[in-house]
Amino acid sequence: MQYKAIKLVKRPGTQITPDVFETVMLETPELAADEILVRQTHMSLDPAMKGWMSRDKDSYIPRVELGAIMRSSGVGEIVESRNDDYPVGAMVGGLLGWTEYYVGNGKGLRILPPGLSPEEVLCVLALPGLTAYQGLVEIGKPKTGETLFVSGAAGSVGAIVGQIGKAEGLRVIGTAGSDDKCRWLEDELGFDKAINYKSDNLVEQITEAAPDGVDIYFENTGGPVQHVVFWRMNAHGRIIVCGMIADYNTDQPGPGPNWLNVIRKRLTIQGFTMPDHWDNIPKMTEALVAYYKAGQIKYRAHTLQGLESAIEGINLLFTGANTGKLMVEL
Amino acid sequence: MQYKAIKLVKRPGTQITPDVFETVMLETPELAADEILVRQTHMSLDPAMKGWMSRDKDSYIPRVELGAIMRSSGVGEIVESRNDDYPVGAMVGGLLGWTEYYVGNGKGLRILPPGLSPEEVLCVLALPGLTAYQGLVEIGKPKTGETLFVSGAAGSVGAIVGQIGKAEGLRVIGTAGSDDKCRWLEDELGFDKAINYKSDNLVEQITEAAPDGVDIYFENTGGPVQHVVFWRMNAHGRIIVCGMIADYNTDQPGPGPNWLNVIRKRLTIQGFTMPDHWDNIPKMTEALVAYYKAGQIKYRAHTLQGLESAIEGINLLFTGANTGKLMVEL
């Protein structure tokens, strides 16, 4: 059977242009012992992909080699199997890549909990949900009554961070890039305050929203918000650095804040990426399913149609034009 | 009996000028119940004093109030006592202040271990030694074979950080402000490499000294060294932010490094100040005495004479003109 896949054939510059990808037609092989064939139904697009494609050989996860199928996480159904751990009909999630079909021994794929749609899996249990939980709960160690500030709050990670924050009894403030997104955060997700970071009076709005300062800052964006929030951190504040999307598409990353306040406020600034924490997935999945079933995590999906829509669609993440968790339905 | 003390009467601007202090003559009072009279013999001058005097009301320790005796740590002998916990003849250390005599109930003062000179106490066991131990060992959690980079390595904290690093089996690299200080660090204290940060080829020298990158960065200075070392941190590196002396005497602190590398290398940047860790003093003192008795901590003192020498002398810390742990002998 023939199927489409997309390979990375060039490293992108500051922008991801269509010529870095090449669509190829492949043929499903005869399965070897232990192998499975998965039909991918939904494929996730995430900001981290920019780093995976980049020139940087020295990052937290091996870069995608030129000529290899582009890396991504996704959800699919096992349609053939020569591996008893992965029965036909089961839904699996993991790094399936930009392809209609996955062929392999299943290493790294997990069988998904029953009763959840592919969309629910990608929006709540996939990389963004795991990232939100690991960062906020395991690293940030939130305490009831603290104030949490989330940049990129309408993004796939930020929206879950804020909702876990509310579930854990925090005051939650977020920034997003449009008034519509801010309304969604406040009206649907229960944020205490959402601020459009493109406002003229950003400093005043943040100061007013956090009159008692910020205890936990979950950083997804970098940019001007960072400097305003940094100087409003309370003593023993924790800054969890998850993303710097404002700097992913620039050659000249902006300066960070001076560290005098790191001493004065005894701050901890900690960066993390998920490959260090795969071992924690069972615990995180259980916690996320519990929040979701209790109605504490809602989401909005932005679904593109067909494998090749990813080629242009990925850039929606960097312009902020996506209106929810970005994914491709195959 | 009459004695001299020095009060803080103005808040300094970017420079500490003599007019912010006022020398006064005081009379030792009749002791009340529980009070002791301590004759201070040696008084420590430390960079942190700049912050204690400053306008900033919102810092990690209450600022020195105008009209109060200037705060400092020191060593002295109990010459009168109405407190059984503090017998006459015992040596005590603690925040005695800029004064020839201390009168009070002894709260916060500790009886010093026997067999150490006042100079040894101030150079090894006082604030700088405690700060070095808390930062490097308790926060940095060094592992044998790792590479430690210390800025301000010839300073009272930095020199001890580097020596504890050597005692714990680390490769130790430091920066200092003169070739003489660098020779002292390498020849006397056993640093693997000391670099004059005023060199033209700072980047090349640091790169060459740390070919395998830096695992622990103990930051005392800020300034250009920070940016060079930050981008050479290894995965899971720890940055301990103890001082930013390059920025203490400026109105416009320089920019910090962009946080992209915090994510990519999963760095932890942690600030600390000692008042959060007073409870740990007995353990730290024991550890420091053990290093010292094993010959693993050496020091160089820079001793000024007479209480009023502190007024001009404190600025030696900010020009880097002191040639060892700065103190005043009374």
Interface residues (C-beta under 8 A of the other chain):
Chain A: G51 D56 D58 S59 Y60 E219 G222 Q226 A235 V241 C242 G243 M244 D247 P253 G254 P255 G256 P257 N258 W259 L260 N261 V262 I263 R264 K265 R266 L267 T268 I269 Q270 G271 F272 T273 D276
Chain B: G51 D56 D58 S59 Y60 E219 G222 Q226 A235 V241 C242 G243 M244 D247 P253 G254 P255 G256 P257 N258 W259 L260 N261 V262 I263 R264 K265 R266 L267 T268 I269 Q270 G271 F272 T273 D276
